Amino acid sequence: MINVAQFMAMQMPCQVYVEWFGFIQFCQDYFIGHNVPSPLVVEIGIHANLQRPFYKQFLNATHIGIDIDNKYGEPDILGDSRSKTTLMRLQQLLQSRDIDLLFIDGNHSYEIVKQDYETYGPLTRHIVAFHDTLSWRGVKRFWNELLLANPEYEFVNLGATGGAATGAHRCAARRGTGRRDAHRRRGGGKVRRALRPLR
Ligand SMILES: C[S@@+](CC[C@H](N)C(=O)[O-])C[C@H]1O[C@@H](n2cnc3c(N)ncnc32)[C@H](O)[C@@H]1O
């Protein structure tokens, strides 16, 4: 259980308080339940990088931040999430390790959210989360498409206050089948073939 006083004492990222608390609690419960003591988190779009301390404090996570801009925070990878160089630099940092939690919060247009999911989703083993699944048209559209296309996944919308919400689904990338590598080589494609639900 998250220590509320500790949580409240920390500087908030660009999130609605209740929503962010619910999301971190959800992730903590999930990773404890799945015996992942030190998950690897990749966040696309870090802004001032204020999520990072929460991931460290409450999930004991390693955090890799990607951002196209370093005006407000210092991303581990400075670059456009759509560029091949960004993906290659992430792969270098991952050193074949899976992402445990992918948080998509960069450009909120439908096309780019979709591309971020298709690029980084197949590298993710446990949770894919999107910010603003209810309040931003492009994110909402892609989220709804995912819901309809993947009835086998478990979808949750967390802390939906005033239209803002973080949506997450649980998944696992296939390992050792060669499918994920083939997916990477193709540079995208049908993500739902590369992901399966966790049971
Ligand atoms: C809403 S802010 C992220 C907020 C942050 N996740 C938080 O919770 O505090 C969106 C960020 O995405 C970055 N961004 C926008 N388009 C991007 C792209 N194509 N690739 C990488 N970062 C992008 C912006 O520079 C900005 O910092």
The ligand as a Gaussian input file, in Angstrom:
#p B3LYP/6-31G(d) Opt

LIG

0 1
 C        2.012000      15.824000     -21.580000
 S        3.741000      16.010000     -21.607000
 C        4.289000      14.608000     -20.685000
 C        3.985000      14.703000     -19.230000
 C        4.703000      13.705000     -18.359000
 N        4.512000      12.345000     -18.794000
 C        4.198000      13.848000     -16.931000
 O        3.407000      13.026000     -16.493000
 O        4.603000      14.807000     -16.278000
 C        4.132000      15.531000     -23.258000
 C        5.620000      15.459000     -23.555000
 O        5.777000      14.736000     -24.777000
 C        6.857000      15.289000     -25.484000
 N        6.684000      14.896000     -26.907000
 C        5.801000      15.374000     -27.816000
 N        5.935000      14.763000     -28.997000
 C        6.940000      13.858000     -28.844000
 C        7.556000      12.914000     -29.712000
 N        7.148000      12.760000     -30.981000
 N        8.562000      12.160000     -29.230000
 C        8.980000      12.292000     -27.948000
 N        8.435000      13.171000     -27.085000
 C        7.417000      13.935000     -27.507000
 C        6.754000      16.782000     -25.223000
 O        8.001000      17.428000     -25.425000
 C        6.306000      16.806000     -23.757000
 O        7.396000      16.923000     -22.875000

